[in-house]
Amino acid sequence: MTDDNKIILFAKCTSSDPITTENQIREVSECGMNLINLVVPADGNLMHNLMEWCAKYDLKVLWTDYPVYNNFTAEDLSESVRPYLYSPVTWGLYVKDEPNSADFEHLKNLTKIFNETVNTGGIYKEPFINIFPMYANEKQLGNSTYLEHVEQFLDTVQPKLCSVDIYPLNTTGLYKDYMRNIDIVATENRKRGIELSVYIQSVSFSPTKRTPSFADLKWQAYCCLSFGAKGIRYFTYMTPYSSRENFKPALIDHDLQKTDRWYYAQELNNEINSISSVFTQYKNLGAFNFNYSEEFKYLDFDNQYKDFDLIEDIECKNPLLFGCFEGNDSKAFTIVNMTDLQSNNGESDVRIKLSSAKNVTAYVKGIPQKLIQDSDGYISITLGVGEGVFITCEWR
């Protein structure tokens, strides 16, 4: 789960060169991450050092512990056996990635064991499970439809947090069901009061997947935030080794050097961190699209939120995504420029007529700016390719 006032920014550091030095931990923190996924090392001294360094640089840890991955007893998780689980720096344990529906009853039992063993005395650690994206096939899912898979997972396992990985950046364009995939998971989570977290693509791992630009990263993050995600998870921070996939350099390459993606992520994370304390005060109601057409297939989804009476009218030539939020005596919304990210001329001038709003603040690149409504009640803002913005206002 997230802290009450913090969006989780997650660095995945498994299946790669190991993290073994304080400098590596410091660089994760300097990148603006606040959660790191580490493999439990066999060396107890290194384990101690990793926890010390994470505490020093204010990083929480999601541990991947292969001896108990997807299979453990209460005794396996006891403090005498796995003391790292009870450390203040520990955020959770990676229980399972992309389970088939045949695994759900087993995962329900593992979650119960974890909660009854570890989550006692007022502490909470996350038994973390990440589910398949919509493009997984029926054999992988174990269900005939993706919606059925998501519903069955949530109702059987009953997690407090649901994570999904969706990687939309293709060399030929964007994954056509990207919004639909996020929306299905977000909608079902929202119905059950479950927190949403989404992996974004920060690396090329096959000939069909492109190496992300800064606009690619920012666009994914703001799309996820628009559906109420409280966690943005980078796949991946360290460059993995794989015999099945062809990984190009991620944020850190195999020489343990920073790539352009590290600096892109740092800029984006600094922006997201600057809005975290405000963003997390609001409850997500849903999202809707504007100016959808077949040209922008990736913007299509079913559960369009239609009752956001703050916005009376929208003027823009380009496609947009809106996320809708409410707080105490206030409302908020995101706007995301949904022009294809490989476009060279996708800047969007947006005019929005607001109803009964005052003290309108737009967080542009994370910096608060007051927006003044014109005589007709419209505010204006310009969004570049891949850009998103978070806007708050007092309402009625």
Secondary structure, 3 states (H helix, E strand, C coil): CCCCCCCEEEEECCCECCCCCHHHHHHHHHCCCCEEEEECCCCHHHHHHHHHHHHHCCCEEEEECHHHCCCCCCHHHCCCCCHHHHCCCEEEEEEEECCCHHHHHHHHHHHHHHHHHCCCCCCCCEEEEEECCCCCCHHHHCCCCHHHHHHHHHHHHCCCEEEEECCCEECCEECCCHHHHHHHHHHHHHHHCCEEEEEEECCCCCCCECCCCHHHHHHHHHHHHHCCCCEEEEECCECECCCCCCCCCCCECCCCCECHHHHHHHHHHHHHHHHHHHHCCCEEEEEEEECCCHHHHHHCCCCECCCCCCEEEEECCCCEEEEEEEECCEEEEEEEECCCCCCCCCCEEEEEEECCEEEEEEEECCEEEEECCCCCCEEEEEECCCCEEEEEEEEC
